[in-house]
Amino acid sequence: MRRLLPLLALALAGTALAGGGTAPLEPLPGTPSRLKDLTIIEGARDNQLVGYGLVSGLAGTGDGNSTTQTVQSIANSLQRFGINVPTALIKSGNVAAVMITADIGPSLRSGARIDVTVSSMGDAKSLQGGILLQTPLLGADEVVYAVAQGAIAVGGFIGGEGGAGGATVQKNHPTVGIITNGAIVEREIPTKIIKDNSLNLVLRNPDFTTSARLAEAVNQVFPHSALAKDAATVNVLVPKEYADYTVNFIATLGSIEIQPDIPARVVINERTGTIIATANVRISTVAVSHGSLTISITSNVGVSQPNALSTGTTVTTQSTKTDVSEQHGGFKVVEDAPTIEHVAAALNALGLSTRDMMAIFQAMKKAGALQAELILN
């Protein structure tokens, strides 16, 4: 198989693609990846579980009494233990109604444990210090597959409530927490990955070239066994000698290495100032001119104090200063860039900021000079 350039991620956060020299860089050799990292086996997948429950033991940060579902849930929970309390008398400040979600992996047997995520449904301020009461977790078929219970770990807090001016301090998101190994699997979800003496390998990132290479690599190890059906699926026959050893066969498949083909793509996230470019990005010859306008507004607060023994009062005054500066950009020619290293060197030579590069990439795409897919997030 021919060797291609690997994926080169240019994480540009503030100074990305900036500060480098203009000298061309030698392309890096390709690094192959294992099939187990590129594909999943059709049928061997996770399933989602969900449940509704109560979190108790909160220090007054639970749902208010106006949260009807919480009050009713508390009453129903107490009835299971033979305690009948009118809903009007229930105080829910230490309890919160929550939704529990989890993913159950394939081949998990009864007794295995999985992680669960707990999120508030009412107006609770924090789940910190709470205990999730026993809650069944259902699949899409409304069958119980696991039961969750335990102490919630919340990566945040709320503090300072009721302080000077009623100010509060909050860190992270205290109304969502996790329980590590918080659910016990009660029922196994049956999985079937071998059908008609074959299995399907599904690419995580569908691509016709990668699919063809995958089938070729498998056929080199197990002759005449793999067929690329489409951009995402490769069908593999189980050899007769592995008919009773499918686990060994799948393990051998997973260790086969290929070089995936990565499409030319530039991903721009304007919210975080990040640009990601793959190794196959190319730029045709194009002339670029880009200037920037900066407006600075400064507010100053002064004090006007009357003379001694006068009848005036001390007052504060405000003044505003506005400065406008414009940086004029030169009209420069960017030559054909055959590799991502040449693209980076050419843009570095222009002395652009990350925000400027985002605008340049978008303009290049509209002009037809950027030979890559442009994705804006």
C-alpha positions as CSV (number, residue, x, y, z in Angstrom):
1,M,0.0,0.0,0.0
2,R,1.2,3.5,-0.8
3,R,2.0,5.7,2.1
4,L,0.1,8.9,2.8
5,L,0.7,11.8,5.1
6,P,-0.9,11.3,8.5
7,L,-3.5,13.5,10.1
8,L,-1.7,16.6,11.4
9,A,-3.8,18.5,13.9
10,L,-3.0,22.1,14.3
11,A,-4.7,23.2,17.5
12,L,-4.7,26.9,17.2
13,A,-5.8,28.5,20.5
14,G,-4.6,32.1,20.5
15,T,-1.2,31.5,18.9
16,A,-1.8,28.6,16.6
17,L,-0.1,28.6,13.2
18,A,1.8,31.7,14.5
19,G,5.4,32.1,15.5
20,G,6.7,29.4,13.1
21,G,9.4,29.9,10.5
22,T,8.8,30.0,6.8
23,A,11.2,27.2,6.0
24,P,9.4,24.2,4.5
25,L,9.2,21.1,6.7
26,E,9.7,17.6,5.6
27,P,6.5,15.5,5.7
28,L,6.2,13.0,8.6
29,P,6.0,9.3,7.8
30,G,2.5,7.8,8.2
31,T,1.6,5.9,11.4
32,P,-0.8,3.0,10.9
33,S,-3.7,2.4,13.2
34,R,-5.2,-0.9,14.5
35,L,-8.5,-2.0,13.1
36,K,-9.9,-2.1,16.7
37,D,-9.3,1.6,16.9
38,L,-10.8,2.4,13.5
39,T,-13.9,0.2,13.5
40,I,-16.6,-1.3,15.6
41,I,-18.2,-4.7,15.1
42,E,-21.8,-4.5,14.0
43,G,-24.0,-5.8,16.8
44,A,-21.5,-5.2,19.6
45,R,-22.6,-1.8,20.7
46,D,-23.7,0.1,23.8
47,N,-27.3,0.6,24.8
48,Q,-28.7,3.5,26.7
49,L,-30.6,3.2,30.0
50,V,-32.7,5.8,31.8
51,G,-34.5,6.0,35.1
52,Y,-36.3,8.5,37.4
53,G,-35.5,8.6,41.1
54,L,-34.9,10.7,44.2
55,V,-31.8,12.1,45.8
56,S,-31.9,12.5,49.6
57,G,-29.7,14.0,52.2
58,L,-29.2,17.4,50.7
59,A,-28.5,20.3,53.0
60,G,-31.5,22.4,52.1
61,T,-30.4,22.6,48.5
62,G,-33.1,20.3,47.1
63,D,-36.4,21.0,45.3
64,G,-38.9,23.5,46.7
65,N,-42.3,22.5,47.9
66,S,-43.8,24.0,44.7
67,T,-42.1,21.2,42.7
68,T,-45.1,18.9,42.5
69,Q,-43.4,15.8,41.1
70,T,-40.8,15.8,43.9
71,V,-43.5,16.0,46.7
72,Q,-45.6,13.3,45.1
73,S,-42.5,11.1,44.6
74,I,-41.6,11.4,48.2
75,A,-45.1,10.4,49.3
76,N,-45.1,7.4,46.9
77,S,-41.7,6.3,48.2
78,L,-42.9,6.4,51.8
79,Q,-46.0,4.4,51.0
80,R,-43.7,1.5,49.9
81,F,-42.6,1.3,53.6
82,G,-46.2,1.6,54.9
83,I,-46.0,5.3,55.8
84,N,-48.8,7.5,54.6
85,V,-48.1,11.2,54.8
86,P,-50.3,13.9,53.1
87,T,-48.4,15.7,50.4
88,A,-49.3,19.0,52.0
89,L,-47.2,18.1,55.0
90,I,-44.1,17.0,53.1
91,K,-41.0,19.3,53.1
92,S,-38.8,18.6,50.1
93,G,-35.9,20.9,50.8
94,N,-33.5,18.0,51.4
95,V,-34.7,15.9,48.5
96,A,-34.4,16.4,44.7
97,A,-36.1,14.6,41.8
98,V,-33.5,13.4,39.3
99,M,-33.1,11.6,36.0
100,I,-30.5,8.8,35.9
101,T,-28.8,7.9,32.6
102,A,-26.2,5.2,31.8
103,D,-24.7,3.3,28.9
104,I,-24.5,-0.5,29.2
105,G,-21.9,-2.1,27.1
106,P,-22.1,-5.4,25.1
107,S,-21.5,-8.7,26.7
108,L,-21.9,-7.4,30.3
109,R,-23.2,-10.1,32.5
110,S,-25.5,-9.9,35.5
111,G,-23.6,-8.5,38.5
112,A,-21.3,-6.2,36.5
113,R,-21.3,-2.6,37.5
114,I,-21.6,0.5,35.3
115,D,-21.3,4.3,35.8
116,V,-24.4,6.5,36.0
117,T,-25.0,10.2,35.6
118,V,-27.6,12.0,37.8
119,S,-29.2,15.3,36.8
120,S,-31.7,17.4,38.6
121,M,-35.2,17.8,37.1
122,G,-36.6,20.4,39.5
123,D,-35.3,23.6,41.0
124,A,-32.7,22.0,43.3
125,K,-29.6,24.3,43.7
126,S,-27.1,21.5,44.3
127,L,-26.8,17.7,44.5
128,Q,-23.7,17.8,46.6
129,G,-23.7,15.4,49.4
130,G,-26.8,13.6,48.2
131,I,-27.6,9.9,48.1
132,L,-29.4,8.4,45.1
133,L,-32.1,6.0,46.4
134,Q,-32.6,2.7,44.6
135,T,-33.7,3.3,41.1
136,P,-34.4,0.9,38.3
137,L,-32.9,1.7,34.9
138,L,-34.9,0.8,31.8
139,G,-34.0,0.3,28.2
140,A,-35.9,1.5,25.1
141,D,-38.1,-1.6,25.4
142,E,-39.1,-0.5,29.0
143,V,-37.4,-3.6,30.5
144,V,-35.2,-3.1,33.6
145,Y,-31.6,-3.9,32.9
146,A,-29.8,-2.4,35.9
147,V,-30.5,-0.8,39.3
148,A,-28.7,2.3,40.5
149,Q,-28.0,3.6,44.0
150,G,-25.2,5.4,45.9
151,A,-23.5,8.6,46.9
152,I,-23.2,11.3,44.2
153,A,-19.9,12.9,43.3
154,V,-20.4,16.5,42.2
155,G,-17.5,18.4,40.7
156,G,-18.6,21.8,42.0
157,F,-20.1,23.7,44.8
158,I,-22.3,26.7,45.8
159,G,-21.1,28.9,48.6
160,G,-21.5,32.3,50.2
161,E,-25.3,32.4,49.9
162,G,-26.8,34.9,52.2
163,G,-23.6,36.9,52.5
164,A,-23.1,40.6,52.0
165,G,-25.6,41.8,49.5
166,G,-26.9,38.2,49.1
167,A,-23.9,37.3,46.9
168,T,-23.3,33.6,46.0
169,V,-20.3,31.8,44.6
170,Q,-20.8,28.9,42.2
171,K,-18.1,26.6,40.7
172,N,-18.8,24.2,37.9
173,H,-22.2,22.6,37.6
174,P,-23.5,21.4,41.0
175,T,-26.9,20.0,39.7
176,V,-25.3,17.2,37.7
177,G,-23.2,14.4,39.3
178,I,-21.9,10.9,38.6
179,I,-21.8,7.7,40.6
180,T,-18.9,5.6,39.6
181,N,-19.9,1.9,39.4
182,G,-23.2,3.1,40.8
183,A,-25.5,0.6,38.9
184,I,-25.6,-3.2,39.0
185,V,-26.5,-5.0,35.8
186,E,-29.5,-7.2,36.5
187,R,-30.1,-8.5,33.0
188,E,-27.7,-9.2,30.1
189,I,-28.6,-7.6,26.7
190,P,-28.2,-10.4,24.1
191,T,-25.8,-9.5,21.2
192,K,-25.2,-11.4,18.0
193,I,-22.2,-10.4,15.9
194,I,-21.7,-13.6,13.8
195,K,-24.4,-13.9,11.1
196,D,-24.2,-16.4,8.2
197,N,-20.6,-17.3,9.4
198,S,-19.4,-13.7,8.9
199,L,-19.3,-10.4,10.7
200,N,-19.3,-6.7,9.6
201,L,-16.6,-4.2,10.6
202,V,-18.1,-0.7,10.6
203,L,-15.7,2.3,10.2
204,R,-16.0,5.0,12.8
205,N,-15.2,7.5,10.0
206,P,-16.7,6.2,6.8
207,D,-14.4,6.6,3.8
208,F,-14.2,4.5,0.5
209,T,-10.4,4.5,0.4
210,T,-10.0,3.4,4.0
211,S,-12.7,0.7,3.5
212,A,-10.8,-0.7,0.5
213,R,-7.5,-0.7,2.4
214,L,-9.1,-2.4,5.3
215,A,-10.4,-5.2,3.2
216,E,-7.0,-5.6,1.5
217,A,-5.2,-5.7,4.8
218,V,-7.6,-8.4,6.2
219,N,-7.2,-10.5,3.0
220,Q,-3.4,-10.5,3.4
221,V,-3.9,-12.2,6.8
222,F,-7.0,-14.2,6.0
223,P,-7.0,-14.7,2.2
224,H,-10.3,-14.2,0.3
225,S,-12.3,-13.5,3.5
226,A,-13.0,-9.7,3.4
227,L,-15.1,-7.6,1.0
228,A,-15.7,-3.9,1.2
229,K,-19.4,-3.4,0.9
230,D,-19.5,0.4,1.1
231,A,-17.7,3.4,2.6
232,A,-18.5,2.3,6.1
233,T,-18.8,-1.6,6.1
234,V,-16.4,-4.4,5.4
235,N,-17.8,-8.0,5.5
236,V,-15.4,-10.6,6.8
237,L,-16.0,-14.4,6.6
238,V,-14.9,-16.4,9.6
239,P,-12.4,-19.1,8.4
240,K,-13.3,-22.7,9.1
241,E,-10.4,-23.2,11.4
242,Y,-11.8,-20.3,13.6
243,A,-15.4,-21.6,13.7
244,D,-15.1,-22.5,17.3
245,Y,-12.6,-19.8,18.2
246,T,-14.4,-16.6,17.2
247,V,-12.9,-14.6,20.1
248,N,-9.4,-15.4,18.9
249,F,-10.4,-14.5,15.3
250,I,-11.8,-11.1,16.4
251,A,-8.7,-10.4,18.5
252,T,-6.5,-11.1,15.5
253,L,-8.6,-8.8,13.3
254,G,-8.3,-6.0,15.8
255,S,-4.5,-6.2,15.8
256,I,-4.2,-5.7,12.0
257,E,-2.8,-2.3,11.1
258,I,-3.7,0.0,8.2
259,Q,-3.1,3.7,7.2
260,P,-6.5,5.4,7.1
261,D,-7.1,8.0,4.4
262,I,-8.0,11.3,5.9
263,P,-10.0,13.8,3.8
264,A,-8.7,17.4,3.3
265,R,-10.6,19.3,6.0
266,V,-10.3,22.6,7.9
267,V,-12.5,22.9,11.1
268,I,-12.9,26.3,12.6
269,N,-14.5,26.9,16.0
270,E,-15.0,30.7,16.3
271,R,-16.1,30.5,20.0
272,T,-12.8,29.1,21.2
273,G,-10.5,30.4,18.5
274,T,-9.5,26.9,17.4
275,I,-8.5,25.8,13.9
276,I,-7.9,22.1,13.0
277,A,-6.4,21.2,9.6
278,T,-5.7,17.8,8.2
279,A,-2.5,16.8,6.3
280,N,-4.2,16.8,2.9
281,V,-5.2,20.5,2.9
282,R,-3.9,22.3,-0.2
283,I,-4.0,26.0,-1.2
284,S,-3.8,27.2,-4.8
285,T,-1.9,30.4,-5.7
286,V,-3.8,33.4,-4.3
287,A,-3.2,37.0,-3.3
288,V,-4.2,38.0,0.3
289,S,-4.6,41.4,1.9
290,H,-6.1,41.7,5.3
291,G,-6.2,44.8,7.7
292,S,-7.7,45.1,11.2
293,L,-9.6,47.9,12.9
294,T,-9.2,48.4,16.7
295,I,-11.5,50.6,18.8
296,S,-10.5,51.2,22.4
297,I,-13.0,52.8,24.8
298,T,-11.7,53.8,28.3
299,S,-13.9,55.0,31.1
300,N,-12.3,57.1,33.9
301,V,-13.9,58.0,37.2
302,G,-12.8,61.2,38.9
303,V,-13.7,62.9,42.2
304,S,-14.8,66.6,42.5
305,Q,-14.3,67.8,46.0
306,P,-15.4,71.3,47.2
307,N,-13.2,73.7,49.0
308,A,-12.9,73.7,52.8
309,L,-15.8,75.3,54.7
310,S,-17.9,75.5,51.5
311,T,-21.5,74.3,51.2
312,G,-20.8,72.0,48.3
313,T,-20.7,68.2,48.4
314,T,-18.2,65.7,47.0
315,V,-19.3,64.1,43.8
316,T,-17.8,61.6,41.3
317,T,-17.4,62.4,37.6
318,Q,-17.0,60.1,34.7
319,S,-15.0,60.7,31.5
320,T,-14.7,58.5,28.4
321,K,-11.8,58.3,26.0
322,T,-12.1,56.7,22.6
323,D,-9.1,55.7,20.4
324,V,-9.3,54.2,16.9
325,S,-6.4,52.5,15.2
326,E,-6.3,50.7,11.9
327,Q,-3.5,48.4,10.8
328,H,-3.2,48.4,7.0
329,G,-2.4,45.0,5.5
330,G,-0.2,44.5,2.5
331,F,-1.3,42.7,-0.7
332,K,0.8,39.4,-0.6
333,V,0.8,36.4,-2.9
334,V,0.6,33.0,-1.3
335,E,2.1,30.4,-3.7
336,D,0.8,26.9,-4.2
337,A,1.1,25.0,-0.9
338,P,1.5,21.3,-1.5
339,T,1.5,20.2,2.1
340,I,0.0,21.4,5.4
341,E,3.5,22.4,6.5
342,H,3.7,24.8,3.5
343,V,0.2,26.1,4.3
344,A,1.3,26.9,7.9
345,A,4.5,28.5,6.8
346,A,2.7,30.7,4.2
347,L,0.1,31.9,6.7
348,N,2.8,32.5,9.4
349,A,4.7,34.7,6.9
350,L,1.6,37.0,6.8
351,G,1.8,37.7,10.5
352,L,-1.9,36.9,11.1
353,S,-3.7,36.4,14.3
354,T,-6.0,33.4,14.8
355,R,-9.1,35.4,14.2
356,D,-7.6,36.8,11.0
357,M,-6.7,33.3,9.8
358,M,-10.4,32.2,10.3
359,A,-11.5,35.1,8.0
360,I,-8.7,34.3,5.5
361,F,-9.7,30.6,5.4
362,Q,-13.3,31.5,4.8
363,A,-12.4,33.9,2.0
364,M,-10.1,31.4,0.4
365,K,-12.9,28.9,0.3
366,K,-15.2,31.3,-1.4
367,A,-12.5,32.2,-3.9
368,G,-12.0,28.5,-4.7
369,A,-8.3,28.6,-3.5
370,L,-8.8,26.3,-0.5
371,Q,-8.8,22.7,-1.7
372,A,-10.4,21.3,1.4
373,E,-13.8,21.0,3.1
374,L,-14.4,23.9,5.4
375,I,-16.4,23.3,8.6
376,L,-17.6,26.1,10.9
377,N,-18.6,25.4,14.4
